Amino acid sequence: MVIGAGVGGLAAAARLAHAGLDVQVVEQTSAPGGRCAQLHADGYTFDMGPTILLMPEVVERTFQALGRKMSAYLRLQRCEPNYTIR
């Protein structure tokens, strides 16, 4: 059993299932995603966590461990610059 359907929990569950284990994921909220989820309220959409991915190679390694190509599921767009100080 994996507790939490955030990015880490989902990645762990996927790796365990890929290894042939029977996996159950439990999540306290109504949707998966953890800090990558969105909240919709009064016509507005709020990101519940970071909006940039600082280490895409970590995500790529997870896809590779599952025998998949990240590019088949995600399209990343470089944010240059990722912030501006004024």
N, C-alpha and C positions, 0 to 999 in steps of 0.2 A: 504494500500500500504506500502510495506517495501522497503526502499531505501538502496541499497547495498546488494550484494550477497556474502559477506564475511561470516565467521563462525557465527558471531553474528546475522547478518541479516537472514541467512538461518535457524538458530535455532529458532529465533523469528517467522519467517514465518511458520515453521513446527508446532510450538506450537499453533499458531493462527488457522492454518488449522485443526489441530487435535481437536481444540475446536469448530469446525464447521463454522468458518468464511471463507468467500471468500477472498483469499489473492493473491495479485499480487506483485512480486518482480521485481524491476528495478535495473539494474547494468550498470555503465558507461563503463566498459571494455567488451571485447568480450567473456569472460568466467567467471563463478562463482569461488569463492574461496578466494577472497581478498588476505590477506597476506599468505594464504596457496596455492596460485597459483604457477605455474611455467612459466618461460619465456624460449622459445626455440629460439636460434639465432646462426647462423653460425655453426650448428652442436653441440652446447653446450646447456646444460640445467641448468638453474639457479632457485633455490628456491627463491621466492619473500618474504619470511618471515622466521619465526622460523622453525627449523627442529626437535625440541624436544617438547614434550607435558609435561608441568610441573604439571598440575593438571588434570589427566585423570578422576578423580571423577566428575568433573564438566560436562564433556562430557557424562559420564555414566548417570548422573542425567537427562540430556536432552533426551537421548534414553529412559530411564525409563518413563519419562513424556509422551512419545509418545507410550508407550506400547511395546517397542522393547528392544532387548538385543544388547548392543554395540558389543559384541563378534561375533554376526552374520554378522556384517558389517566391523569391523575393527580388525586387529591383531596388537596389540602393542608389541613392543620389548623393554625391558629395556636396557638402555644404561649405562653400568657401567665400569669405571666412566664416568660421562657425560662431564667432561673436565679434562685436565691435565695441571698443571702449571710447567713450566721448568725454 
